[in-house]
Amino acid sequence: MLDLPLDSWYAWLGLSLAGVALVGAASGLPTVPPPNADSAAATVDRVAAAEYAATAEHPLDATAVRLGTRRLALRNDAGTAHATLAFGPVTPVPTNDSALRDVVHGAHPSTAFDTPEAFRQAIIDARARGGDAPWRAVDRTLLVRRTTWEGVDVVLVDA
């Protein structure tokens, strides 16, 4: 019978190092799954495909979001996920635009803007900035709203 002499100090040292390496590798694995960008994009698509005014919220399992006119991306400690929107373009609400933010949170566009043309121009400006949207921190839900005011039809997305 073959037997391994485990009373040798180098065998114990090798086993100890292997155990430490195994624990280190296991502790480096992510503890949460990557964010689900497809379900967030499906929420945006449902609102964008509606014929009438609609609003939806989607809880995010991400720490950062990048909203574009035709794509969205979510990021957390486990990785990054991207999704393409089927209905678009949508209008990502910039973090510094309080009037569009008021509209996406439920205000009628006539209370946030003086004229439909001012509303239209704010949408055009927001879409232009949405092409190279930066990552922004998020700690709440994705909010999507479709609204119409005097011929200006828009889908606003905020996180």
N, C-alpha and C positions, 0 to 999 in steps of 0.2 A: 504494500500500500504506500502510495506517495503521500508525503506529509510536508507541509510547509512550516518551516521553523519560524513561528511568529514571535519568538523571544528575541529576535534580532531587532535592534533599535531602529534600523533604517526601514524595516517593514512598517513599524508603528508610525514613523515619521511620514512615510509615503501615504499611508491610509489617512492620517490626520490632515495632510495637505489636500488630498482628494476630497475629504469631507468639507473643508473650508471652501474649496473652489465650488463645490456643488451648492452650498448654502449661498455663496455670493452670486452665482448664476441665477438661482431661484429668486433671490431678493431683487434682482434687476428686472424681472419681468413686470409688465404693466399690471396694475390691479383693477383697472376698468377697461371696458372695450372701447374701441374707437367710436367717435360720434356717428350717428346715423343721419347722413346728409340726404339720403334718398327720401326718408319720411318727411323731412322738413321741406324738400322740394315738392313732394306730393301735396302738402298743405298749400303751398304757394300756387301750384297748378290748379287745385280745386277752386280757389278763390278767383284766379285769373280766368278760368273757363266759365265762371258764372255769368249769366246774362244781366243780372241785376246787382245792386249794391250788396256786398257781402263782407264779412269780417271773420277771421279765424286766428286762433292762437295755437302755437305748437311749442311744447316744452323742449328746451335745448339741453343736451347732455354734453355741452362744450364749454370751454373757457374763452374761446375767441371765435369770431365769425368774420367772414369776408362776403359781403353782399354785392353782387354785380347785376347787370340788367338781364343777363341770360344764364348766369351760374351763381351758385353759392357754395361756400366752403366752410367747414366746421373743424375746429382743432381742440384737442385736449391732450392730457399727458400720454395717452396711448397712441396718438397719431392724428392724421389729417384725413378728412373725407371730403370729396367734391361731388357735386351733382349738377346736372344741366336741367334747366327749366324747359318744359315742353311748350308752355304758353308764355309769350313774352313779346316785347321786352317789358319788364317790370321796373318800377322806380325805387331804388334803394334810398331810404331817407338818410341824409347826412346827419352826423351827430351835432353839427352846429346850426341846423336849420330848424328853428323852433316852430315856424308856421306849418311846415309839412309834418313835423312831429305832432303838432296839435291835431291835424287832420287824421293822421294814421291812428291816433288814440281816441278818435270819435267825434271831433268837432266838425261841423259842416264847413266846407271850404269858404263859404261866404263870410264866416266869422273870422277866419284867419287871413283872408286875402281881400283886397279892395275890389278887384275886378277878376273876371275869368281869365283875362290875358295875363295878369300877374301870376295867377295860379299855373297857367300853361308855361310861363317862362320859368317858374320855380321847378316845374317838372323837367323841363329841358335841361336846366342847369344841373339838377340832381342826377339825371341820366348821364350827362357828360362826365361828371365826377365818378359815376359808377363803373366806368370802363377800367379805371386803375384804382379800385377801392383798396384801402389799406386794411390790415387786420385790426379789429377792435375788440376790446374785452367785452364779454357778455356774462350776465349772471341772472338772466330772466328768460322769458319766452320769446319766440319769434312771433311778431305781430304782422298780419297781412290784412289790408283793407282795399276793397274795390269801391270806388266812388265816382260819381259823375256830377259835373256842375256846368250847365250851359254849354254843352257840347264837348267839354273836356272830360274824357274818360281815362281813368288811371288806376293802376294797381300799385299801392304803396307797400313797401316791406321795411320793417324796422326790427332791430334786436337789441 
